Amino acid sequence: MELELFYDAPQGRPLTYEERYGLGALLEGDRPALSHDGTCGVRFVHRAMDPATLDTVDGLVPLFMQEFPRGLRAWVRFCRSRTPDSNAELTVFLLDEIDRLEPAWRAGLHLLEERRRANRPGVLRALDEIAADLGGHEALARLTDDPLPDEPLDTAGLDDPTAAFVTEVAALCDAFFSLEIHRELRTVARRLVALFAHRGGPAFRRPKPGSVAAAVCHLAIHGNRLRVRRFGYFEIASIAYVCGVSPSGVSKRATALLALAHIEQPAPDPEEAELPRRMRRRRPIRLGDAQLLVSGTRRWYLSRAAQLEDRLAETAHLA
């Protein structure tokens, strides 16, 4: 943008981010040959140094914003030198006005930088994501870390063929989560099987029971953010072996079950769209209901939500 636009702009309008960027370019020795008729007046200096007109930008405050008063002084000297019959006293007055307004400018810039570092919008988005994982903000407010009971499979409301199919799938899931330390995961798997059966209808029974059971076990593990060690028991190969299916289609079947039950997943990061698949972050699976999470996972959510709420409380003065 031509620097003369800064000078010729209407007197009542605050400077835009691009205009301040151009003034900051004066620090790099940029002295374009400008032709204009007026003078760099008091109103221009006042609206340029008004901290209430600081524009927000991504990231931290750039260097040219921190050095803006020095660039404005250079701009005043440059404009006054190009003005015929320039009044030296007015030039000195404008420079003194910049000196007088600079502390308030610095204070406003410091507040802006604190807001950027606090990143309150990012904290609020993180809380919204946690609430979405749990089924809403009300579910987050009611969340506890009590262990899940070892409850039986619920087949109420299902027809006989679906109930028989669900029972066979749940038996395979119980076989995989057979250890006592997997008691809560057994309950999660049974609840998932019942959920998919009620929401999926006849389409839920099309695959083989082993394929569905392997996908349910995969969802119970990864939906609870459990750590899966290489060659460990929770790996897809182990799940497929117990359920008697090939490991190649387990994750795809799990994705299909989530879509069948209308459980929305987190949106992919648009910044990673151009990256190769192997370089993208692996996003956790969202089950969308706190009743499908084991006590350890809910305890992690409680801790994370408390940390975010503490950050919001600490930065409440920056809202």
N, C-alpha and C positions, 0 to 999 in steps of 0.2 A: 504494500500500500504506500502511496506517495505521502511523504511527511507533510506536504502542504494541506492535506485533508484534515490533519489534526488542528491546524491553525484556523482553517476556514469553517470548521464545524460550528453548529449553532451553540450559542453561549450556554444555554440551559441544559445541554445533554452531557452526562458523564462520559468520560473516556472509556472506550471499549478495551477488551483485552488485546486485540490486534494493534490498537493505537499505542497502548503502553509498550507493547513489544517493539514497535517501530521507534519509539523514543529511547528504549533501551539500546537499540542498535547504534545510537550516537556514541555509546561507550566504545564501540569497535572502530571509531574514526570515520563513521559514515557522515559525510557532509555534502548532501546533494545540492545542486544549484536550484534554489527555489525562487519563484517569482510571485509575490503577493503584494497587496496594497496596504493592509492594516498593520497592527502591531500586536505583539504577544502581551495581552493585558492581564489585569488582576483576576478577572473572572475565569480566564483560562487556567491560571495557576491554582485557583481555589478548587475548581472542579477536578483538576488533575491530581491534586493532593488530598482529595476527600477519601478517607479510609472506608466510608460507607459504600463506595462504588467499586470496591475491589471485586473483580470477577473471579469466579471459581474455575480452576483448571485441574486436570488430572495430575495425580502425584503431588510431591511436595512443592513448596514455593520456589520457582526458578530463580536463578541468580539475577537475571535482569530485573525482576520485580524487587529484589532486595536493594539493588543499586539504582532504582528508578529516580530517586531525588537527585542524584548526581547527574544522571542523563537529562533531567528536566532543567537543571541549572545550565548545562551546555546548550540546551535548546533555547533557553531564554537569551543567552548571550548571542547565539547565532541569529535569532530573529531580530534582536535589537540592532545587531550590527548591519543587517540588511535593510533596516527601516530608515528612510531618509529623515533627516533632522531628528535623529534619535535623542531622547531625553535621558541623560546619564543618571539623573536622580531617580527616574522611574525604574531604570534597570536595577539600581541598587535596592530600591524598595521591593521589587519582585524577588530578588535573591534573598532579601531578609524575610519575606513572606514564606519562601520555601524553607528557610531555616526554622521559622516559627512553627510551621505545620508539620515538619518532619517527625517530631516525637510521636504525634498522634498517628501519623502514617505507619511508623515502626510498630506501634502498639497494635494497630489493626492488622498489620502483616503478621505479627507474632500470633495473634488470635486465630488468623486464618491457617497458619501452619499447625497450630495445636489441633484445630478441627480436622485437618488432613491426617495428622498422625493418629488421632483418636478413631477416625474412620467409623463414626457412628452409623452411617448408612450401611456399611459392610457388616457391622455387628447386628443390626436389625435384620439384615438379609439372612445372616447365619441363624438367628433365632427363628425366623420364619421357616428355614429349611429343617431345623430340628422339630418344630411343631408339625410340619408336613410329614416327617418320618413317623411321628407318634399318632397322627390322626387329628391334629388341630391344636390350637392354643389351650383349649379347655382340657384336652387330654394331657398336655404338658403340665398344667396347673395341678392336676390330680395324680400325677405320676408318683409311684413309689417303687422301691427296690425289693419288694417282698417276693420270695421265690414262687414260681408257678407250681400249682399242685399237679400230682400225677393223675390226671383225670382221664376217664375212658373216652373212646371215640363217640362223637355225637352223630347219629344217623337219623335223627328225628326229621320228619318231613320229606324223606327220600323214598323213592319207589324201590321195589325189591331188587331189580337188576342193578340200580345205582348203589344201593346199600351193600350188595354183595361185592361189587367192584371196589367200593370205598374200603370195605373191611379188608380185602386182599391187599390194597395199596398200603393201608395203615400197618398191616402185619409186616410187610417188607420194611417199612420205615422203623418199626419197633425193633426189627432184627438188626438194623444198622446202629440204632441208638440203644443198644442193649445194656450198656454199662450203667451203673447207678449214677455216675457223674453226668450222664446224659439224660437224666430224668426230665429236666425242664425242656430239653430239645425234643424228647418224645412227645410231650404235651404240645409244643409248637407245631410239630409235624402233623399230629392228629387234628389240630385246629385248622391248619392249612388245607389238609385233605377235605375236611368238612366244608370249608369256605369255597374251595374250588368246585366241589360237587354241587353246592347250592347255586353258585353263580354261573357255572359253566354249562349246566344242563347236559344234554346228550353228547355234546362235543367233548366233554371231559372223559367219556368212556371210550373214545375212539382209539387212543394209543394203548399199548400193552400196559398192564399194571406195573411191571418192572420199570418201564420208561417214566411213568408218572411218579412212582416212588422215588426214583433216583433224582428227578427234578425237584421234588418236594424236599428231600434231604439237602440238596444243594441250596435251595432257597432258605431253609431253616438255618443253615450254617452261615451263609454269606449275608443274609438279611439281619443277622445278629452281630455282624462285624467280627466274627471269630477269626482268629489267626489260623491260617492254613499253612502248615509247614510243608516244604518239599518232601515228597515221599512219605508224608504223614497220613494219619488215619482219615482226616477230613478231605483228602484230595479226591478229585472226581474219579480217578481210577479205582479208589477203594469203594466209593459209593456204587459205581457201576458193577464192580465185582460182586458185592453183596446182593444187589438187586438183579443180577444176571443179565445185564444189558451192555451195549457198547458205550464206552465213555465219550465217543465223538459227538453225540447229540444231546448230552445232558444239559448243557448250558442253554442251547437253543430251545429245548423243551421247557426249561424253566422260564425263559422269556415269553414263550407262548402261553404258559399258564398265567403269568402276571397280566398279559393282555386280555386273556379270557375272563379274568376276574376284575378287569377294569382298575387295576392298581397302577396309578401313574408313577413313572420313574423320574428322577431328577433330569432336567434338561442338560444336554451335553454342553460343554464349554465351547462357545463359538471360536475362541482363540486357538483351540486345538483341532479345529476342523481340517486345517491344511496339513497337520502333522501325520506321519505314518502311524498306523494303528499301534505298532509296538511302542511308540513314544508317547502315546496318550495315557493320561492317568486312568486307573481303573476305578470307576465310580462305584460306590457301595450300592447294594440292592435295597430298595425301599419297600418294606412290607406294609407301611401305612397304618399300623395299628399297634398300640402299646401292648395289647394282649398277646401279640405274637413275638414278644421279645423276652429273653431270659433276664434274670435278676441282674447279672453282671452288665449286660448291655444297657438296661434301664439305669443302672447306677452310673454308667459312663455318660448317658444323656443328662442325668441330673447334675453331674459335676460340670459338664460342658455348659449347660444352660446357666448354672450359677456363676461361672466365670464370665459369661457374656453379660449377664445382668449386672454383675459388679462393675464391669467396664462401662456400661451405660450409666450407672449411678455415679461413678467417678468423673465422668465427662458430662454430667447433666448441665453444668454451667456453659458448655459449648454448644448446646442445642440451638 
